[in-house]
Amino acid sequence: MSPLELIVDAGDATAPAVADDAALAVRGLTVSYGRKPAVFSVDASVPRGSMTAIIGPNGAGKSTFLKAVLGILQPLSGQVSAFGQPIDRARRRIAYVPQRASVDWDFPTRV
């Protein structure tokens, strides 16, 4: 059992474990850093219009999972779709706010 959990509040909606028309559908997602597995064979579905929390202790793979879903990290295996389309076609409908922002304070700007 993975320490990574998705908690979905779908309101009145009921959804199968992985739905094709879900806002987000993940099947068999596996990600590693070198030889060290970080996320192993995760299946998840987030119904449209739901609120979702991804919880787990430090090092559980929450950020790695999200980065792989968004294509920031290359997964070893698995499929990700959003709104019924492969994730690369649905990217315009997805926003990502990283844990830490990197700012180049030396970047020249003028007001």
C-alpha positions as CSV (number, residue, x, y, z in Angstrom):
1,M,0.0,0.0,0.0
2,S,1.3,3.4,-1.0
3,P,1.4,6.2,1.6
4,L,0.1,8.5,-1.1
5,E,-3.7,9.0,-1.1
6,L,-6.2,10.9,-3.2
7,I,-9.3,12.1,-1.3
8,V,-12.1,13.1,-3.7
9,D,-15.2,14.9,-2.7
10,A,-17.5,14.2,-5.6
11,G,-20.6,15.6,-4.0
12,D,-23.6,13.6,-5.3
13,A,-21.6,12.1,-8.2
14,T,-20.4,8.6,-8.1
15,A,-17.5,7.5,-10.3
16,P,-15.7,4.3,-11.0
17,A,-12.0,3.8,-9.9
18,V,-10.8,5.3,-13.2
19,A,-13.3,7.0,-15.5
20,D,-12.7,7.9,-19.1
21,D,-14.6,11.2,-18.9
22,A,-13.0,12.3,-15.6
23,A,-11.4,15.6,-15.2
24,L,-8.2,13.6,-14.5
25,A,-7.7,9.9,-15.1
26,V,-4.4,8.1,-14.2
27,R,-3.7,4.5,-15.0
28,G,-0.6,2.6,-13.8
29,L,1.6,5.7,-13.3
30,T,5.1,4.7,-12.2
31,V,7.9,7.3,-11.7
32,S,11.4,6.9,-10.4
33,Y,14.5,9.0,-9.8
34,G,17.2,6.9,-11.3
35,R,16.8,3.4,-9.8
36,K,14.8,4.7,-6.8
37,P,11.0,4.3,-7.3
38,A,9.0,7.3,-6.1
39,V,5.5,6.5,-7.3
40,F,4.6,2.9,-8.2
41,S,1.6,1.9,-10.4
42,V,-0.9,4.6,-9.2
43,D,-4.5,4.5,-10.5
44,A,-6.6,7.5,-9.8
45,S,-9.7,9.3,-11.1
46,V,-10.9,12.8,-10.3
47,P,-14.5,13.4,-11.4
48,R,-15.4,16.6,-13.1
49,G,-16.6,19.2,-10.6
50,S,-15.1,17.5,-7.6
51,M,-12.6,18.8,-5.0
52,T,-9.6,16.6,-4.4
53,A,-6.8,16.5,-1.8
54,I,-3.6,14.6,-2.3
55,I,-2.2,13.6,1.1
56,G,0.7,11.7,2.5
57,P,3.8,12.1,4.7
58,N,6.9,13.9,3.5
59,G,8.5,11.8,0.8
60,A,5.3,9.9,-0.1
61,G,5.4,11.1,-3.7
62,K,2.8,13.8,-3.8
63,S,4.8,16.4,-5.7
64,T,6.4,13.7,-7.9
65,F,2.9,12.4,-8.8
66,L,1.7,15.9,-9.8
67,K,4.9,16.6,-11.8
68,A,4.5,13.3,-13.7
69,V,0.8,14.0,-14.3
70,L,1.7,17.4,-15.8
71,G,4.6,16.1,-17.9
72,I,7.2,17.9,-15.9
73,L,8.7,14.5,-15.0
74,Q,8.8,11.6,-17.5
75,P,7.0,8.6,-16.0
76,L,8.4,5.1,-16.5
77,S,5.0,3.8,-17.4
78,G,1.3,4.7,-17.2
79,Q,-1.3,6.8,-18.9
80,V,-2.7,10.2,-17.9
81,S,-5.7,11.9,-19.5
82,A,-7.6,15.0,-18.7
83,F,-11.2,15.8,-19.7
84,G,-11.1,12.6,-21.9
85,Q,-8.0,13.7,-23.9
86,P,-4.4,12.6,-23.5
87,I,-2.7,15.0,-21.1
88,D,-0.5,16.7,-23.8
89,R,-3.7,17.8,-25.6
90,A,-5.4,19.0,-22.5
91,R,-2.6,21.0,-21.0
92,R,-4.2,24.4,-21.8
93,R,-7.0,23.6,-19.3
94,I,-4.6,22.8,-16.4
95,A,-2.8,25.1,-14.0
96,Y,0.1,24.2,-11.8
97,V,1.4,26.2,-8.8
98,P,4.8,24.8,-7.6
99,Q,5.6,24.4,-3.9
100,R,8.5,26.8,-4.3
101,A,8.9,29.5,-6.8
102,S,12.3,30.3,-8.3
103,V,12.8,34.0,-9.0
104,D,15.8,35.3,-10.9
105,W,16.3,38.6,-8.9
106,D,19.1,39.6,-11.3
107,F,16.7,39.5,-14.3
108,P,16.6,43.1,-15.7
109,T,13.2,44.8,-15.5
110,R,12.0,48.4,-16.1
111,V,8.9,50.0,-14.9
